[in-house]
Amino acid sequence: MVNLGVDLCGYRLKNPLVLASGVLGTGPELLARVAEAGAGAVTTKSCSLAPRRGHPNPTVLEWGHGLINAVGLANPGAEAMARIIAEAKKLLAPLKTPIIASIFGSTIEEFARTAHIISSASPDFIEVNISCPNVEEEFGRPFAADPEAAAKVTRAVKAVTSIPVIVKLSPNVTDIAEVACAVEEAGADAICAINTVAGMLIDVYAGRPILANRTGGLSGPAIKPIALRCVYEITQNVKIPVIGTGGVTTGKDALEMIMAGATAVGVGSAVYYRGLQAFNLIQEELADLMQKLGYRSIEEVRGIAHRS
Ligand SMILES: Cc1cc2nc3c(=O)[nH]c(=O)nc-3n(C[C@H](O)[C@H](O)[C@H](O)COP(=O)(O)O)c2cc1C
């Protein structure tokens, strides 16, 4: 029998699969459905201090090798999200599925105020999204682009909450390990890597970018090698756990992520490709593959790609 349980900052997840932020994490019932579908933990859509409408359509598109999106961080604001989390916690309690609340802000102070409001709903973790590539025109360079700025946000959030803090990094940087080290030193309890990869698609008939926002974030199968490389480089340099996210669609993808050093595995776009059952399917495939390869626990496999 293969044991898929993993420890994430003292929480025992029944399996390593974590619903990634922005994908179905908008309401309590939806979060509960994902937990019922077998996720080991669920992440809410990122929320900000004030509500945001996001970008006009089109905002999400499948393009053959993955998705591109520029939703623009549409969310109901921190107060409303705190109510959603409190409600979701009740629904998730019988399933023992932890909830990760994702937050973002345009200033360090906004991150801290949002974290403070969200903490009142007692999520199991707070994920700090310093990496969204779709709102740069409004917010300037993402905090994840600069190790010092990333560390400052981490410190500010840690100062207002006792809930474990996961910092979500961007692949759109020269040296992701440097940013990872900076947030670890600033007190981050875990890292989530990666957010989407900045990209663009062009409509040749109209002669213009397809997304209303022009640029967006790539996710899904196309970005798996980028995510694996990032997780590998990060886990070579930090001791805190990493939620390896990006392009995981099958059990084999999840195993690659764990072999690269991930403690848990984010699943986002796979829900588009395989539906809600993605969580159960990936788990079954992961367990089968581990069994075939002679592994009995995730701990046994974690990071083995570093040994070669
Ligand atoms: C439609 C959509 C919306 C997303 N919204 C968020 C978000 O609000 N906050 C965030 O941190 N990441 C967001 N992401 C990024 C995902 O959480 C994840 O990091 C990325 O999609 C890579 O994983 P995947 O290839 O499994 O989808 C979004 C992704 C998609 C596809």
PDBQT file of the ligand as one rigid body, heavy atoms in Angstrom, charges set to zero:
ROOT
HETATM    1  C1  LIG A 401      -8.004  31.177 -14.529  1.00  0.00    +0.000 C 
HETATM    2  C2  LIG A 401      -6.865  31.262 -13.562  1.00  0.00    +0.000 A 
HETATM    3  C3  LIG A 401      -6.921  32.155 -12.499  1.00  0.00    +0.000 A 
HETATM    4  C4  LIG A 401      -5.856  32.244 -11.592  1.00  0.00    +0.000 A 
HETATM    5  N1  LIG A 401      -5.944  33.099 -10.534  1.00  0.00    +0.000 NA
HETATM    6  C5  LIG A 401      -4.953  33.127  -9.599  1.00  0.00    +0.000 A 
HETATM    7  C6  LIG A 401      -5.079  33.923  -8.431  1.00  0.00    +0.000 A 
HETATM    8  O1  LIG A 401      -6.086  34.571  -8.180  1.00  0.00    +0.000 OA
HETATM    9  N2  LIG A 401      -4.022  33.938  -7.569  1.00  0.00    +0.000 N 
HETATM   10  C7  LIG A 401      -2.885  33.196  -7.755  1.00  0.00    +0.000 A 
HETATM   11  O2  LIG A 401      -1.973  33.239  -6.920  1.00  0.00    +0.000 OA
HETATM   12  N3  LIG A 401      -2.758  32.411  -8.855  1.00  0.00    +0.000 NA
HETATM   13  C8  LIG A 401      -3.759  32.359  -9.765  1.00  0.00    +0.000 A 
HETATM   14  N4  LIG A 401      -3.644  31.536 -10.861  1.00  0.00    +0.000 N 
HETATM   15  C9  LIG A 401      -2.414  30.737 -11.027  1.00  0.00    +0.000 C 
HETATM   16  C10 LIG A 401      -2.588  29.310 -10.487  1.00  0.00    +0.000 C 
HETATM   17  O3  LIG A 401      -2.869  29.303  -9.110  1.00  0.00    +0.000 OA
HETATM   18  C11 LIG A 401      -1.323  28.459 -10.754  1.00  0.00    +0.000 C 
HETATM   19  O4  LIG A 401      -0.225  29.021 -10.073  1.00  0.00    +0.000 OA
HETATM   20  C12 LIG A 401      -0.979  28.390 -12.249  1.00  0.00    +0.000 C 
HETATM   21  O5  LIG A 401      -2.170  28.270 -13.013  1.00  0.00    +0.000 OA
HETATM   22  C13 LIG A 401      -0.066  27.206 -12.577  1.00  0.00    +0.000 C 
HETATM   23  O6  LIG A 401      -0.668  25.978 -12.234  1.00  0.00    +0.000 OA
HETATM   24  P1  LIG A 401      -1.461  25.047 -13.296  1.00  0.00    +0.000 P 
HETATM   25  O7  LIG A 401      -0.572  24.869 -14.476  1.00  0.00    +0.000 OA
HETATM   26  O8  LIG A 401      -1.740  23.786 -12.529  1.00  0.00    +0.000 OA
HETATM   27  O9  LIG A 401      -2.720  25.779 -13.653  1.00  0.00    +0.000 OA
HETATM   28  C14 LIG A 401      -4.700  31.432 -11.783  1.00  0.00    +0.000 A 
HETATM   29  C15 LIG A 401      -4.644  30.538 -12.853  1.00  0.00    +0.000 A 
HETATM   30  C16 LIG A 401      -5.701  30.426 -13.733  1.00  0.00    +0.000 A 
HETATM   31  C17 LIG A 401      -5.610  29.436 -14.864  1.00  0.00    +0.000 C 
ENDROOT
TORSDOF 0
